[in-house]
C-alpha cells in the first residue's frame, strides 16, 4: 500500500526539524536525512469497492493516480519552499513548465 503523501510530507517536516535541532550543521548529510525519511510508514488502506486509498490518519481519500499526483506536487513544493512566490498555483505552473522543458 502506498504511504499517505500528506501525512508523509508532514512527518518529513517533523523529522527534518528534529534532525536539524539535534545535528550540528557540519555533521548533517542529505543521505542521513533521506534514510530517516525512508523509515516513515503511513500506509493507506484500500477500499476495494471504490478502488480508492484511504488514510486513517488524515482522512485523505484518493485513487492511486491522485496519490502519486499529490506526492509529486508536495515534492515539488518541498524543493521550491524557499521560493518567495511559493503559492500553490505558482509552483504548479512552474512544475508543469519544467516538465515540458525537460
Ligand atoms: Zn494521511
Backbone and ligand atoms as CSV (ligand in chain L), in Angstrom:
chain,resi,resn,atom,element,x,y,z
A,1,UNK,N,N,0.845,-1.204,0.000
A,1,UNK,CA,C,0.000,0.000,0.000
A,1,UNK,C,C,0.881,1.256,0.000
A,2,UNK,N,N,0.468,2.268,-0.717
A,2,UNK,CA,C,1.294,3.489,-0.730
A,2,UNK,C,C,1.195,4.231,0.600
A,3,UNK,N,N,2.246,4.954,0.920
A,3,UNK,CA,C,2.188,5.833,2.086
A,3,UNK,C,C,1.297,7.021,1.770
A,4,UNK,N,N,0.631,7.545,2.778
A,4,UNK,CA,C,-0.181,8.745,2.565
A,4,UNK,C,C,0.756,9.924,2.269
A,5,UNK,N,N,0.605,10.555,1.104
A,5,UNK,CA,C,1.530,11.638,0.758
A,5,UNK,C,C,1.416,12.839,1.687
A,6,UNK,N,N,0.212,13.138,2.127
A,6,UNK,CA,C,0.012,14.292,3.021
A,6,UNK,C,C,0.684,14.054,4.370
A,7,UNK,N,N,0.422,12.892,4.945
A,7,UNK,CA,C,0.999,12.584,6.255
A,7,UNK,C,C,2.516,12.422,6.152
A,8,UNK,N,N,2.982,11.808,5.059
A,8,UNK,CA,C,4.416,11.621,4.871
A,8,UNK,C,C,5.116,12.968,4.817
A,9,UNK,N,N,4.501,13.902,4.096
A,9,UNK,CA,C,5.089,15.232,3.961
A,9,UNK,C,C,5.172,15.936,5.318
A,10,UNK,N,N,4.096,15.812,6.094
A,10,UNK,CA,C,4.093,16.405,7.436
A,10,UNK,C,C,5.158,15.752,8.306
A,11,UNK,N,N,5.257,14.425,8.205
A,11,UNK,CA,C,6.212,13.661,9.002
A,11,UNK,C,C,7.646,14.059,8.633
A,12,UNK,N,N,7.880,14.244,7.335
A,12,UNK,CA,C,9.214,14.647,6.862
A,12,UNK,C,C,9.626,15.974,7.476
A,13,UNK,N,N,8.678,16.914,7.540
A,13,UNK,CA,C,8.987,18.218,8.116
A,13,UNK,C,C,9.384,18.075,9.570
A,14,UNK,N,N,8.664,17.203,10.299
A,14,UNK,CA,C,8.974,16.982,11.717
A,14,UNK,C,C,10.356,16.369,11.858
A,15,UNK,N,N,10.621,15.338,11.036
A,15,UNK,CA,C,11.910,14.645,11.107
A,15,UNK,C,C,13.043,15.611,10.785
A,16,UNK,N,N,12.837,16.423,9.754
A,16,UNK,CA,C,13.876,17.366,9.359
A,16,UNK,C,C,14.141,18.402,10.459
A,17,UNK,N,N,13.079,18.883,11.083
A,17,UNK,CA,C,13.235,19.870,12.152
A,17,UNK,C,C,14.003,19.258,13.325
A,18,UNK,N,N,13.660,18.006,13.647
A,18,UNK,CA,C,14.311,17.305,14.752
A,18,UNK,C,C,15.787,17.074,14.397
A,19,UNK,N,N,16.014,16.621,13.162
A,19,UNK,CA,C,17.370,16.346,12.699
A,19,UNK,C,C,18.235,17.602,12.766
A,20,UNK,N,N,17.650,18.715,12.297
A,20,UNK,CA,C,18.414,19.963,12.298
A,20,UNK,C,C,18.639,20.485,13.712
A,21,UNK,N,N,17.722,20.164,14.615
A,21,UNK,CA,C,17.885,20.598,16.002
A,21,UNK,C,C,18.950,19.773,16.719
A,22,UNK,N,N,19.055,18.492,16.316
A,22,UNK,CA,C,19.951,17.589,17.033
A,22,UNK,C,C,21.333,17.454,16.407
A,23,UNK,N,N,21.438,17.790,15.118
A,23,UNK,CA,C,22.688,17.559,14.409
A,23,UNK,C,C,23.340,18.891,14.045
A,24,UNK,N,N,24.580,19.089,14.489
A,24,UNK,CA,C,25.272,20.329,14.098
A,24,UNK,C,C,25.413,20.412,12.576
A,25,UNK,N,N,25.364,21.627,12.063
A,25,UNK,CA,C,25.305,21.820,10.626
A,25,UNK,C,C,26.397,21.069,9.864
A,26,UNK,N,N,27.640,21.038,10.430
A,26,UNK,CA,C,28.738,20.404,9.700
A,26,UNK,C,C,28.616,18.877,9.667
A,27,UNK,N,N,27.771,18.302,10.540
A,27,UNK,CA,C,27.596,16.844,10.555
A,27,UNK,C,C,26.386,16.379,9.749
A,28,UNK,N,N,25.654,17.323,9.225
A,28,UNK,CA,C,24.429,16.942,8.524
A,28,UNK,C,C,24.725,16.412,7.135
A,29,UNK,N,N,23.958,15.396,6.747
A,29,UNK,CA,C,24.096,14.883,5.392
A,29,UNK,C,C,22.728,14.604,4.816
A,30,UNK,N,N,22.573,14.908,3.545
A,30,UNK,CA,C,21.277,14.662,2.898
A,30,UNK,C,C,20.902,13.180,2.957
A,31,UNK,N,N,21.922,12.312,2.806
A,31,UNK,CA,C,21.644,10.869,2.808
A,31,UNK,C,C,21.104,10.405,4.154
A,32,UNK,N,N,21.665,10.968,5.239
A,32,UNK,CA,C,21.167,10.617,6.573
A,32,UNK,C,C,19.699,10.988,6.695
A,33,UNK,N,N,19.396,12.161,6.200
A,33,UNK,CA,C,18.026,12.653,6.267
A,33,UNK,C,C,17.103,11.767,5.427
A,34,UNK,N,N,17.569,11.412,4.236
A,34,UNK,CA,C,16.744,10.560,3.368
A,34,UNK,C,C,16.524,9.185,3.975
A,35,UNK,N,N,17.554,8.692,4.691
A,35,UNK,CA,C,17.395,7.403,5.371
A,35,UNK,C,C,16.270,7.484,6.407
A,36,UNK,N,N,16.250,8.601,7.115
A,36,UNK,CA,C,15.182,8.797,8.108
A,36,UNK,C,C,13.819,8.897,7.411
A,37,UNK,N,N,13.811,9.588,6.267
A,37,UNK,CA,C,12.561,9.710,5.509
A,37,UNK,C,C,12.067,8.326,5.064
A,38,UNK,N,N,13.015,7.460,4.700
A,38,UNK,CA,C,12.643,6.123,4.210
A,38,UNK,C,C,11.947,5.283,5.278
A,39,UNK,N,N,12.197,5.634,6.538
A,39,UNK,CA,C,11.605,4.840,7.617
A,39,UNK,C,C,10.164,5.228,7.909
A,40,UNK,N,N,9.705,6.288,7.283
A,40,UNK,CA,C,8.316,6.715,7.502
A,40,UNK,C,C,7.371,5.665,6.935
A,41,UNK,N,N,6.454,5.223,7.773
A,41,UNK,CA,C,5.464,4.272,7.283
A,41,UNK,C,C,4.071,4.699,7.690
A,42,UNK,N,N,3.356,5.236,6.723
A,42,UNK,CA,C,1.973,5.631,6.969
A,42,UNK,C,C,1.127,5.060,5.833
A,43,UNK,N,N,1.019,3.713,5.800
A,43,UNK,CA,C,0.314,3.094,4.681
A,43,UNK,C,C,-1.169,3.443,4.672
A,44,UNK,N,N,-1.687,3.613,3.458
A,44,UNK,CA,C,-3.109,3.887,3.312
A,44,UNK,C,C,-3.853,2.553,3.197
A,45,UNK,N,N,-5.149,2.600,3.446
A,45,UNK,CA,C,-5.976,1.395,3.286
A,45,UNK,C,C,-6.689,1.459,1.938
A,46,UNK,N,N,-6.841,0.276,1.343
A,46,UNK,CA,C,-7.514,0.212,0.051
A,46,UNK,C,C,-8.999,-0.068,0.255
A,47,UNK,N,N,-9.812,0.768,-0.359
A,47,UNK,CA,C,-11.241,0.485,-0.376
A,47,UNK,C,C,-11.536,-0.252,-1.676
A,48,UNK,N,N,-11.686,-1.573,-1.567
A,48,UNK,CA,C,-11.759,-2.372,-2.793
A,48,UNK,C,C,-13.025,-2.075,-3.595
A,49,UNK,N,N,-14.072,-1.603,-2.942
A,49,UNK,CA,C,-15.317,-1.309,-3.650
A,49,UNK,C,C,-15.151,-0.126,-4.602
A,50,UNK,N,N,-14.420,0.894,-4.176
A,50,UNK,CA,C,-14.296,2.110,-4.999
A,50,UNK,C,C,-12.908,2.250,-5.616
A,51,UNK,N,N,-11.990,1.321,-5.278
A,51,UNK,CA,C,-10.603,1.398,-5.763
A,51,UNK,C,C,-9.932,2.712,-5.358
A,52,UNK,N,N,-10.281,3.182,-4.195
A,52,UNK,CA,C,-9.654,4.385,-3.659
A,52,UNK,C,C,-8.817,4.007,-2.437
A,53,UNK,N,N,-7.779,4.784,-2.196
A,53,UNK,CA,C,-6.982,4.618,-0.995
A,53,UNK,C,C,-7.465,5.604,0.056
A,54,UNK,N,N,-7.461,5.133,1.299
A,54,UNK,CA,C,-7.934,5.969,2.394
A,54,UNK,C,C,-6.841,6.057,3.447
A,55,UNK,N,N,-6.584,7.277,3.914
A,55,UNK,CA,C,-5.642,7.451,5.023
A,55,UNK,C,C,-6.439,7.542,6.316
A,56,UNK,N,N,-6.148,6.624,7.224
A,56,UNK,CA,C,-6.869,6.600,8.508
A,56,UNK,C,C,-6.460,7.789,9.364
A,57,UNK,N,N,-5.301,8.353,9.066
A,57,UNK,CA,C,-4.791,9.403,9.933
A,57,UNK,C,C,-5.372,10.775,9.565
A,58,UNK,N,N,-5.322,11.129,8.286
A,58,UNK,CA,C,-5.773,12.473,7.906
A,58,UNK,C,C,-7.061,12.436,7.100
A,59,UNK,N,N,-7.518,11.236,6.717
A,59,UNK,CA,C,-8.777,11.152,6.004
A,59,UNK,C,C,-8.663,11.358,4.504
A,60,UNK,N,N,-7.442,11.422,3.976
A,60,UNK,CA,C,-7.273,11.565,2.533
A,60,UNK,C,C,-7.905,10.372,1.813
A,61,UNK,N,N,-8.626,10.668,0.749
A,61,UNK,CA,C,-9.342,9.640,0.003
A,61,UNK,C,C,-9.035,9.877,-1.466
A,62,UNK,N,N,-8.289,8.972,-2.089
A,62,UNK,CA,C,-7.830,9.255,-3.445
A,62,UNK,C,C,-7.527,7.977,-4.208
A,63,UNK,N,N,-7.566,8.057,-5.526
A,63,UNK,CA,C,-7.150,6.933,-6.361
A,63,UNK,C,C,-5.635,6.852,-6.346
A,64,UNK,N,N,-5.107,5.744,-6.857
A,64,UNK,CA,C,-3.658,5.577,-6.911
A,64,UNK,C,C,-3.017,6.727,-7.691
A,65,UNK,N,N,-3.684,7.110,-8.779
A,65,UNK,CA,C,-3.177,8.188,-9.620
A,65,UNK,C,C,-3.119,9.510,-8.851
A,66,UNK,N,N,-4.190,9.785,-8.121
A,66,UNK,CA,C,-4.230,11.029,-7.347
A,66,UNK,C,C,-3.181,11.017,-6.243
A,67,UNK,N,N,-2.959,9.840,-5.656
A,67,UNK,CA,C,-1.937,9.731,-4.621
A,67,UNK,C,C,-0.568,10.103,-5.194
A,68,UNK,N,N,-0.240,9.568,-6.370
A,68,UNK,CA,C,1.074,9.912,-6.958
A,68,UNK,C,C,1.123,11.377,-7.344
A,69,UNK,N,N,0.002,11.900,-7.804
A,69,UNK,CA,C,-0.061,13.304,-8.189
A,69,UNK,C,C,0.182,14.221,-6.986
A,70,UNK,N,N,-0.475,13.904,-5.881
A,70,UNK,CA,C,-0.305,14.704,-4.662
A,70,UNK,C,C,1.137,14.599,-4.183
A,71,UNK,N,N,1.685,13.382,-4.220
A,71,UNK,CA,C,3.062,13.187,-3.774
A,71,UNK,C,C,4.015,14.029,-4.632
A,72,UNK,N,N,3.775,14.016,-5.942
A,72,UNK,CA,C,4.615,14.780,-6.858
A,72,UNK,C,C,4.547,16.274,-6.544
A,73,UNK,N,N,3.333,16.770,-6.347
A,73,UNK,CA,C,3.174,18.199,-6.064
A,73,UNK,C,C,3.825,18.585,-4.750
A,74,UNK,N,N,3.677,17.726,-3.744
A,74,UNK,CA,C,4.283,18.026,-2.450
A,74,UNK,C,C,5.801,18.009,-2.549
A,75,UNK,N,N,6.348,17.092,-3.342
A,75,UNK,CA,C,7.796,17.053,-3.558
A,75,UNK,C,C,8.274,18.320,-4.236
A,76,UNK,N,N,7.521,18.750,-5.243
A,76,UNK,CA,C,7.875,19.989,-5.937
A,76,UNK,C,C,7.863,21.146,-4.958
A,77,UNK,N,N,6.857,21.151,-4.091
A,77,UNK,CA,C,6.713,22.241,-3.143
A,77,UNK,C,C,7.882,22.258,-2.164
A,78,UNK,N,N,8.310,21.059,-1.739
A,78,UNK,CA,C,9.453,20.988,-0.845
A,78,UNK,C,C,10.684,21.611,-1.492
A,79,UNK,N,N,10.871,21.279,-2.758
A,79,UNK,CA,C,12.047,21.775,-3.475
A,79,UNK,C,C,12.016,23.280,-3.643
A,80,UNK,N,N,10.829,23.857,-3.731
A,80,UNK,CA,C,10.729,25.292,-4.011
A,80,UNK,C,C,10.287,26.073,-2.788
A,81,UNK,N,N,10.427,25.466,-1.600
A,81,UNK,CA,C,9.848,26.134,-0.427
A,81,UNK,C,C,10.571,27.436,-0.077
A,82,UNK,N,N,11.788,27.625,-0.570
A,82,UNK,CA,C,12.495,28.873,-0.310
A,82,UNK,C,C,12.100,29.957,-1.301
A,83,UNK,N,N,11.408,29.552,-2.310
A,83,UNK,CA,C,10.946,30.486,-3.311
A,83,UNK,C,C,9.941,31.454,-2.686
A,84,UNK,N,N,10.126,32.728,-2.961
A,84,UNK,CA,C,9.236,33.735,-2.375
A,84,UNK,C,C,7.811,33.625,-2.933
A,85,UNK,N,N,7.699,33.194,-4.175
A,85,UNK,CA,C,6.369,33.090,-4.773
A,85,UNK,C,C,5.860,31.665,-4.647
A,86,UNK,N,N,5.864,31.199,-3.403
A,86,UNK,CA,C,5.601,29.788,-3.204
A,86,UNK,C,C,4.128,29.506,-2.933
A,87,UNK,N,N,3.262,29.960,-3.787
A,87,UNK,CA,C,1.883,29.539,-3.568
A,87,UNK,C,C,1.523,28.407,-4.519
A,88,UNK,N,N,0.457,27.761,-4.206
A,88,UNK,CA,C,0.069,26.537,-4.901
A,88,UNK,C,C,0.142,26.667,-6.419
A,89,UNK,N,N,-0.548,27.680,-6.946
A,89,UNK,CA,C,-0.615,27.826,-8.395
A,89,UNK,C,C,0.752,28.088,-9.014
A,90,UNK,N,N,1.496,28.950,-8.350
A,90,UNK,CA,C,2.819,29.294,-8.861
A,90,UNK,C,C,3.689,28.077,-9.090
A,91,UNK,N,N,3.837,27.267,-8.047
A,91,UNK,CA,C,4.748,26.133,-8.215
A,91,UNK,C,C,4.154,25.064,-9.094
A,92,UNK,N,N,2.845,25.010,-9.140
A,92,UNK,CA,C,2.239,24.005,-10.017
A,92,UNK,C,C,2.487,24.392,-11.475
A,93,UNK,N,N,2.277,25.679,-11.785
A,93,UNK,CA,C,2.561,26.165,-13.136
A,93,UNK,C,C,4.027,25.920,-13.488
A,94,UNK,N,N,4.865,26.231,-12.515
A,94,UNK,CA,C,6.303,26.108,-12.717
A,94,UNK,C,C,6.678,24.645,-12.978
A,95,UNK,N,N,6.105,23.752,-12.214
A,95,UNK,CA,C,6.473,22.341,-12.370
A,95,UNK,C,C,6.000,21.823,-13.718
A,96,UNK,N,N,4.862,22.343,-14.177
A,96,UNK,CA,C,4.390,21.928,-15.492
A,96,UNK,C,C,5.362,22.413,-16.573
A,97,UNK,N,N,5.834,23.654,-16.364
A,97,UNK,CA,C,6.758,24.250,-17.319
A,97,UNK,C,C,8.080,23.455,-17.337
A,98,UNK,N,N,8.560,23.146,-16.148
A,98,UNK,CA,C,9.811,22.377,-16.047
A,98,UNK,C,C,9.671,21.019,-16.729
A,99,UNK,N,N,8.506,20.434,-16.515
A,99,UNK,CA,C,8.237,19.131,-17.111
A,99,UNK,C,C,8.261,19.228,-18.641
A,100,UNK,N,N,7.668,20.304,-19.146
A,100,UNK,CA,C,7.576,20.488,-20.592
A,100,UNK,C,C,8.959,20.723,-21.192
A,101,UNK,N,N,9.799,21.410,-20.408
A,101,UNK,CA,C,11.128,21.753,-20.937
A,101,UNK,C,C,12.109,20.581,-20.864
A,102,UNK,N,N,11.899,19.707,-19.889
A,102,UNK,CA,C,12.894,18.650,-19.721
A,102,UNK,C,C,12.603,17.459,-20.627
L,1,ZN,ZN,ZN,-2.741,10.941,5.701
